[in-house]
Amino acid sequence: MGIIIALIIALVIIVVVVNAIQQHKEKVAQEKRAKAAKQKAIIDETEELLVSLANLPNNPNLVKILNNRSLNAAIAMAKIFPENKLLTKRVQELQARLDASSNTSNSDTEQAFNLPDNEQHLVAILQSIKKLRATLKSEQSKGNLDAQSFTQEDHKLSAMQLKIGVESLQKRGMIAYQKEMLGSARQYLEKALQTIADSPLQTDYCSKKREEIESVLDGITSSLKNTNAKDAAKKAKAEEDDLDLLFQPKKKW
């Protein structure tokens, strides 16, 4: 009887130990999958950002930064699952792509950034720029991007973001101006000026655009003064007519 009890106790202990080991393995596997999923999300997001660059001026340096981000994420996944041959192949492919982008010449000539007329397309570009700036900041915080490269690329994106905001407000202001909605036009254009003033980067574009918008605002101010003067004259004439009507000699019937 004592032997049977001892065997039962030993069996229970074995079951408990096996369950504990199994639970630990499942926990480790789950943690690995979560870490791999995080790196996979980084790769997917980076691929989307690379596609979005087609709407922006050519920037080989930014392409290189994004390719390096994808490569680092793939390497991290390969370390999590070293037995996965597909991940090893993926690392090799991304390394080759990074090498190719590194060999691409990065011209210092600034390309014109032309805004699309389609409003939805413009919003999509603006969202891409915001994501790119956040990505650059993240890469710098991880130590994958030096401060000089970060500042250089962030300034380029910031300038494009500023242009989108200013040009959009100016366009709306001019449409309102053409429709003789002078109050609305002035509000849009004054907001465009404020957007320029709030920008930490004051470039030649800012100076030229400020002069251009201020010139239009001067015209709006003159138009408003003329309109107000005409309204005042009409009001005075109406009041004068009312007085004449009130005090004119009454007709005798």
Steps between C-alpha positions, in 0.01 A plus 500: 500500500783740589667435164177577314453827689860594429450426130184710491678791668792466259258491206325814624834675540603394150172630355539831682860537383411408142212750502726768641762434234234499228351826624848655510566386143167641386574829676844522337351415161228761546757764593705409193194530276415838652855628446503366144159655429634837617794477261270381220281807558808722470591339167144534366478864609838576346398342171192725493717804568734402216202483264379842621835655401382484139287808576797697634816639340768238440700444819749208487622570853151457643459178300825375652381581853175313447672200342735484797197506732345202322832313509541554875148371563560192283828426681315524832241250374771264377658507848165410655450207259854400389372171355271680255674492161247739343600770746867444418419542132298813576795651684722434198247664265469810718876524535535494122233768468674717758832462317332603175342808659832592663666503158239739361630856468331752727484828312505816710287677243165582656211377291174688467218364711182544299174461686223292338162659434311204646416569866502134606837445334634802685375367834666163429832672429473702820434185703800330340725793589385490862568124517843546342595768753385278789698210353817707471462609863456138606808388306707775659383403850602138429847613394447391139522856364755767584389847607627674186314267261186523712506881501566519127219266401256632757552855373418388146179332612410794723538738205266283290249482784511878535449549127194276499343696786578844357408420140171338604397801709608742229303306237185511711555868568536583130185303413309697761654824369389424146148439630520840676477332841753747637460413868559129445787571261673715758461233770657229281790722394567628851509138620749422224720787622475370856602153382813651345574702812467191724746299292843458666653491151493836325613431143494700176166336429361648822621849410362490146170350606461751782544792259259343252226444756546841664458662159166323451393593852573866427268476201231337714535771764457771233199320359344473844558872565337589168211266572453647847518853361239417236276340762538805724414732208194292414390503861545876524308552176221278624478693827500827307217378279304395809542847650397667175194282489417579861533877475388561145193731466175315525282508194160659526219304350 
